[in-house]
Amino acid sequence: MRRVVDAWDTHQIPLYVAAIALGAIVGLSAPELAPTLEHTIYPVLALLLFATFLGVPLIEVGRAFRDVRFLGTVLVANFVVVPVIAYGLSRFVADDRGLMLGVLLVLLTPCIDYVIVFTGLAGGARSRLLAAAPLLMIVQMLLLPVYLFLFAGSDVLAVVEVEPFVEAFLVLIVAPLTAAAIVQAVARRHRVGRIIEHVMAGAMVPLMMATLAVVIGSQIAAVGGQALALLRVIPLYVAFLIVTVLLGRVVGRIVRLDIPGTRAVMFSLATRNSLVVLPLALALPPALGIAPLAVVTQTLVELVGMVVLVRVVPLIERGPRGPAGDEAIPAEGEVVKP
């Protein structure tokens, strides 16, 4: 079994690409499976995050809460700088209100779930990003209506609801984190806890593959039906990924974050909360029915982009990875900030 785990850890990226391809094949060849696959997204993602949280000692999360520099950087960059980028990109589809609302909904909300996984894979500070997740969720709940009012008009406020955000926070953050804390406490005294930790650590790659496959498989058929119209937003999402990753690197350097912290900022700015805001887009009237498809298209572009960025970000922001795959060892001469 150890050899199998080592093999898929070594070949993570090709396996993730294969999972994306499998999801696309299943979704396009059997679109009737889309509702079933969509219902599995939260359970699979919750399991993935449970495995991720198990690999992050809670003492690290406690220390991360005291990292005011990192938390302030993530909040300011996500809610002051990124909205300007989102507004600028939305102007390219301002003639189509449905596309514009879809673009704004997804680009204005930073991710709080699988971004932690991808950050860890790239050698970033996943514990600090986990500590930032509650703040990111609360602030986006408060500011999304404000930005939609400013960028799209007062009439869209009627469709902004709190329930999807609360549900996602409970299912994807609170429940897995609580379960991980319990298992970590049990592991200090009983062998069964250590076995669970070992099994879940080995299951990280298959769980990520399952997440990629079910998200792609559940959404790609709907996107394919409006492919021509949605082609307009794909370059916008690609541009967003590139600009925000580079912005994260610049911001990290300006505030003198260490290499793991800078990588975490880069991923935080590039990943969006598409699975959470999708219910908001679905609540729009039928005349704006393309908005949820615009949100889903961002998910597809982002997942492919994340697979690429896991390799690219460590090359952009260089520094050898730490043995745990979390807090990377800073480059020689780099000043590590608490």
C-alpha positions as CSV (number, residue, x, y, z in Angstrom):
1,M,0.0,0.0,0.0
2,R,2.9,2.3,0.8
3,R,4.2,1.9,-2.7
4,V,0.8,2.8,-4.2
5,V,0.5,6.0,-2.1
6,D,4.1,7.0,-3.0
7,A,3.3,6.4,-6.7
8,W,0.2,8.6,-6.8
9,D,1.9,11.3,-4.7
10,T,4.8,11.3,-7.2
11,H,2.4,11.6,-10.2
12,Q,-0.2,13.9,-8.8
13,I,-0.5,16.4,-11.7
14,P,-1.0,13.7,-14.4
15,L,-3.6,12.0,-12.2
16,Y,-5.4,15.3,-11.7
17,V,-5.4,16.0,-15.4
18,A,-6.8,12.4,-15.9
19,A,-9.5,13.1,-13.4
20,I,-10.6,16.3,-15.2
21,A,-10.6,14.4,-18.5
22,L,-12.7,11.6,-17.0
23,G,-15.2,14.1,-15.5
24,A,-15.5,15.8,-18.9
25,I,-16.1,12.5,-20.7
26,V,-18.7,11.3,-18.3
27,G,-20.4,14.7,-18.1
28,L,-20.7,15.0,-21.9
29,S,-21.5,11.4,-22.7
30,A,-24.1,11.0,-19.8
31,P,-25.5,14.4,-19.0
32,E,-28.4,12.7,-17.1
33,L,-25.9,11.9,-14.4
34,A,-25.2,15.7,-13.7
35,P,-27.8,16.1,-10.9
36,T,-26.4,13.0,-9.1
37,L,-22.8,14.2,-9.5
38,E,-23.7,17.6,-8.3
39,H,-25.2,16.2,-5.0
40,T,-21.8,14.5,-4.3
41,I,-19.7,17.7,-4.6
42,Y,-20.1,18.8,-1.0
43,P,-19.6,15.4,0.6
44,V,-16.5,14.7,-1.4
45,L,-15.1,18.2,-0.9
46,A,-15.8,17.9,2.9
47,L,-13.8,14.6,3.0
48,L,-11.0,16.2,1.1
49,L,-10.9,19.1,3.5
50,F,-11.1,16.7,6.5
51,A,-8.0,15.0,5.2
52,T,-6.3,18.3,4.7
53,F,-7.1,19.6,8.1
54,L,-5.8,16.4,9.7
55,G,-2.5,17.2,8.2
56,V,-2.4,20.7,9.8
57,P,-1.7,20.6,13.5
58,L,-4.2,22.8,15.3
59,I,-1.4,24.6,17.1
60,E,-0.2,25.9,13.7
61,V,-3.7,27.3,13.1
62,G,-3.6,29.0,16.5
63,R,-0.3,30.7,15.7
64,A,-1.6,31.7,12.3
65,F,-4.4,33.7,13.9
66,R,-1.7,35.9,15.4
67,D,-0.1,36.6,12.0
68,V,-1.7,40.0,11.6
69,R,0.5,40.9,8.6
70,F,-0.7,37.9,6.5
71,L,-4.3,38.2,7.5
72,G,-4.3,41.9,6.7
73,T,-2.7,41.3,3.4
74,V,-5.2,38.7,2.4
75,L,-8.2,40.8,3.4
76,V,-7.0,44.0,1.8
77,A,-5.9,42.3,-1.4
78,N,-9.1,40.3,-1.8
79,F,-11.6,43.0,-0.9
80,V,-9.9,46.2,-2.0
81,V,-7.7,45.4,-5.0
82,V,-9.4,42.4,-6.5
83,P,-12.8,44.1,-6.8
84,V,-11.2,46.7,-9.0
85,I,-9.9,43.9,-11.3
86,A,-13.3,42.2,-11.2
87,Y,-15.1,45.4,-12.2
88,G,-12.7,46.1,-15.0
89,L,-13.1,42.6,-16.4
90,S,-16.9,42.7,-16.1
91,R,-17.0,45.7,-18.4
92,F,-16.1,43.4,-21.3
93,V,-19.5,41.7,-21.0
94,A,-21.5,44.7,-19.7
95,D,-23.8,44.5,-22.7
96,D,-25.0,41.1,-21.5
97,R,-26.5,41.5,-18.0
98,G,-26.6,37.8,-17.3
99,L,-22.9,37.3,-18.1
100,M,-21.9,40.4,-16.2
101,L,-23.7,39.3,-13.1
102,G,-22.2,35.8,-13.3
103,V,-18.7,37.3,-13.7
104,L,-19.2,39.7,-10.8
105,L,-20.7,37.1,-8.4
106,V,-17.8,34.7,-8.8
107,L,-14.8,37.1,-9.1
108,L,-15.9,39.1,-6.0
109,T,-15.9,36.1,-3.6
110,P,-12.6,34.5,-2.5
111,C,-12.4,30.8,-2.1
112,I,-12.4,29.3,1.4
113,D,-12.3,25.5,0.7
114,Y,-10.1,23.7,-1.9
115,V,-7.7,26.7,-2.1
116,I,-6.2,25.3,1.2
117,V,-5.5,22.0,-0.6
118,F,-3.9,23.6,-3.6
119,T,-1.9,26.0,-1.5
120,G,-0.4,23.0,0.4
121,L,0.4,21.2,-2.8
122,A,2.4,24.2,-4.0
123,G,4.3,24.5,-0.7
124,G,2.3,27.5,0.6
125,A,1.2,28.3,4.1
126,R,-2.0,26.4,4.3
127,S,-2.3,26.7,8.0
128,R,-2.4,30.5,7.7
129,L,-4.9,30.3,4.9
130,L,-7.1,28.1,7.0
131,A,-7.0,30.6,9.8
132,A,-8.0,33.3,7.3
133,A,-11.0,31.3,6.0
134,P,-13.6,32.4,8.6
135,L,-12.7,36.1,8.1
136,L,-12.8,35.7,4.3
137,M,-16.3,34.1,4.5
138,I,-17.7,36.7,6.8
139,V,-16.3,39.7,5.0
140,Q,-17.5,38.5,1.6
141,M,-21.0,37.9,3.0
142,L,-21.0,41.6,4.1
143,L,-19.3,43.2,1.1
144,L,-20.8,41.2,-1.8
145,P,-24.2,43.1,-1.7
146,V,-22.2,46.4,-1.5
147,Y,-20.1,45.6,-4.6
148,L,-23.1,44.3,-6.6
149,F,-25.0,47.5,-5.8
150,L,-22.0,49.6,-6.9
151,F,-21.1,47.6,-10.0
152,A,-24.5,46.2,-11.2
153,G,-27.3,48.3,-9.7
154,S,-29.6,48.1,-6.8
155,D,-32.1,45.7,-8.4
156,V,-29.7,42.7,-8.0
157,L,-29.7,43.0,-4.2
158,A,-33.0,41.1,-4.0
159,V,-31.2,37.9,-5.1
160,V,-28.3,38.0,-2.6
161,E,-29.0,35.5,0.2
162,V,-27.0,34.5,3.2
163,E,-28.0,30.9,3.4
164,P,-25.6,29.4,0.8
165,F,-22.7,31.1,2.5
166,V,-23.7,29.8,6.0
167,E,-24.3,26.3,4.6
168,A,-20.9,26.2,2.9
169,F,-19.1,27.5,6.0
170,L,-20.7,24.8,8.2
171,V,-20.3,21.9,5.8
172,L,-16.9,22.7,4.3
173,I,-15.1,24.4,7.2
174,V,-16.7,23.8,10.6
175,A,-17.7,20.1,10.3
176,P,-14.4,18.9,8.8
177,L,-12.3,21.0,11.1
178,T,-14.1,19.8,14.2
179,A,-13.8,16.2,13.1
180,A,-10.1,16.7,12.4
181,A,-9.6,18.2,15.9
182,I,-11.3,15.3,17.5
183,V,-9.2,12.7,15.6
184,Q,-6.0,14.6,16.4
185,A,-6.9,14.6,20.1
186,V,-7.7,10.8,20.0
187,A,-4.5,10.2,18.1
188,R,-2.4,11.5,21.0
189,R,-3.8,8.7,23.2
190,H,-5.1,5.9,21.0
191,R,-3.8,4.0,18.0
192,V,-7.1,4.2,16.2
193,G,-6.7,8.0,15.8
194,R,-3.2,7.5,14.3
195,I,-4.6,4.9,11.9
196,I,-7.3,7.4,10.7
197,E,-4.6,10.1,10.2
198,H,-2.4,7.7,8.2
199,V,-5.3,6.5,6.0
200,M,-6.6,10.0,5.3
201,A,-3.1,11.3,4.5
202,G,-2.8,8.5,1.9
203,A,-6.2,9.3,0.5
204,M,-5.5,12.9,-0.3
205,V,-4.7,12.4,-4.0
206,P,-7.7,10.1,-4.7
207,L,-10.0,12.5,-2.9
208,M,-8.7,15.5,-4.9
209,M,-9.2,13.4,-8.1
210,A,-12.8,12.6,-7.1
211,T,-13.5,16.3,-6.3
212,L,-12.1,17.4,-9.7
213,A,-14.1,14.6,-11.5
214,V,-17.5,15.2,-9.9
215,V,-17.3,19.0,-10.3
216,I,-16.3,18.8,-13.9
217,G,-18.7,15.9,-14.7
218,S,-21.7,17.7,-13.0
219,Q,-21.3,21.0,-14.8
220,I,-19.7,20.6,-18.2
221,A,-22.8,19.5,-20.1
222,A,-24.7,22.6,-19.1
223,V,-21.8,24.8,-20.1
224,G,-21.5,23.0,-23.4
225,G,-25.1,23.9,-24.3
226,Q,-24.2,27.6,-24.2
227,A,-20.6,27.3,-25.4
228,L,-20.7,30.1,-28.0
229,A,-22.0,32.7,-25.5
230,L,-19.7,31.5,-22.7
231,L,-16.6,31.8,-24.9
232,R,-16.7,35.5,-24.1
233,V,-15.9,35.0,-20.4
234,I,-13.2,32.3,-20.7
235,P,-10.4,34.9,-21.7
236,L,-11.6,37.0,-18.8
237,Y,-11.2,34.2,-16.3
238,V,-7.8,33.2,-17.7
239,A,-6.7,36.9,-17.4
240,F,-8.0,37.0,-13.9
241,L,-5.9,34.0,-12.9
242,I,-2.7,35.4,-14.4
243,V,-3.2,38.9,-13.1
244,T,-4.1,37.8,-9.5
245,V,-1.2,35.4,-9.3
246,L,1.3,38.0,-10.3
247,L,-0.5,40.5,-8.0
248,G,-0.2,38.1,-5.1
249,R,3.5,37.8,-5.7
250,V,4.0,41.6,-5.8
251,V,1.9,42.2,-2.7
252,G,3.7,39.5,-0.8
253,R,7.0,41.1,-1.6
254,I,5.8,44.6,-0.7
255,V,4.6,43.6,2.8
256,R,7.7,41.3,3.2
257,L,5.9,38.0,3.6
258,D,8.0,34.8,3.6
259,I,7.8,32.4,0.7
260,P,5.0,30.2,2.1
261,G,3.0,33.2,3.0
262,T,3.4,34.8,-0.5
263,R,2.4,31.6,-2.2
264,A,-0.7,31.4,0.0
265,V,-1.6,35.0,-1.0
266,M,-1.2,34.1,-4.6
267,F,-3.6,31.2,-4.4
268,S,-6.1,33.1,-2.3
269,L,-6.3,35.9,-4.8
270,A,-6.6,33.5,-7.8
271,T,-9.2,31.1,-6.5
272,R,-12.9,32.1,-6.2
273,N,-15.9,30.8,-4.2
274,S,-17.8,29.5,-7.2
275,L,-19.4,26.5,-5.6
276,V,-20.9,28.7,-2.9
277,V,-22.1,31.6,-5.1
278,L,-23.7,29.2,-7.7
279,P,-27.0,29.0,-5.7
280,L,-27.1,32.8,-5.8
281,A,-26.7,32.8,-9.6
282,L,-29.4,30.1,-9.9
283,A,-31.8,32.3,-8.0
284,L,-31.7,35.0,-10.7
285,P,-34.7,35.3,-13.0
286,P,-34.9,33.2,-16.2
287,A,-33.9,36.2,-18.3
288,L,-30.5,36.0,-16.6
289,G,-30.2,32.3,-16.9
290,I,-26.8,32.4,-18.4
291,A,-25.3,33.8,-15.1
292,P,-25.0,30.4,-13.3
293,L,-23.3,29.0,-16.4
294,A,-20.9,31.9,-16.3
295,V,-20.1,30.9,-12.7
296,V,-19.7,27.3,-13.6
297,T,-17.4,28.2,-16.5
298,Q,-15.1,30.0,-14.0
299,T,-15.0,26.8,-12.0
300,L,-13.9,24.8,-15.0
301,V,-11.2,27.3,-16.0
302,E,-10.0,27.7,-12.4
303,L,-9.7,23.9,-11.7
304,V,-7.5,23.5,-14.8
305,G,-5.6,26.6,-13.8
306,M,-5.0,25.3,-10.3
307,V,-3.5,22.1,-11.6
308,V,-1.1,24.3,-13.7
309,L,-0.4,26.7,-10.8
310,V,0.6,24.0,-8.4
311,R,3.7,23.6,-10.6
312,V,4.1,27.2,-11.8
313,V,3.8,29.1,-8.5
314,P,6.8,27.4,-6.8
315,L,8.8,28.4,-9.9
316,I,7.6,32.0,-9.7
317,E,8.1,32.3,-6.0
318,R,11.1,30.1,-5.5
319,G,12.1,28.3,-2.3
320,P,12.6,24.6,-1.4
321,R,9.6,22.9,0.1
322,G,9.5,21.8,3.7
323,P,9.3,18.1,4.6
324,A,5.6,18.4,5.5
325,G,4.6,20.1,2.3
326,D,3.2,23.0,4.1
327,E,5.5,25.7,5.5
328,A,8.1,25.7,2.8
329,I,11.7,26.4,3.7
330,P,12.5,30.1,2.8
331,A,15.1,30.8,0.2
332,E,18.6,31.6,1.4
333,G,18.6,35.1,2.8
334,E,14.8,35.4,3.0
335,V,13.6,37.1,6.2
336,V,10.9,35.0,7.8
337,K,8.2,37.1,9.5
338,P,6.1,35.7,12.3
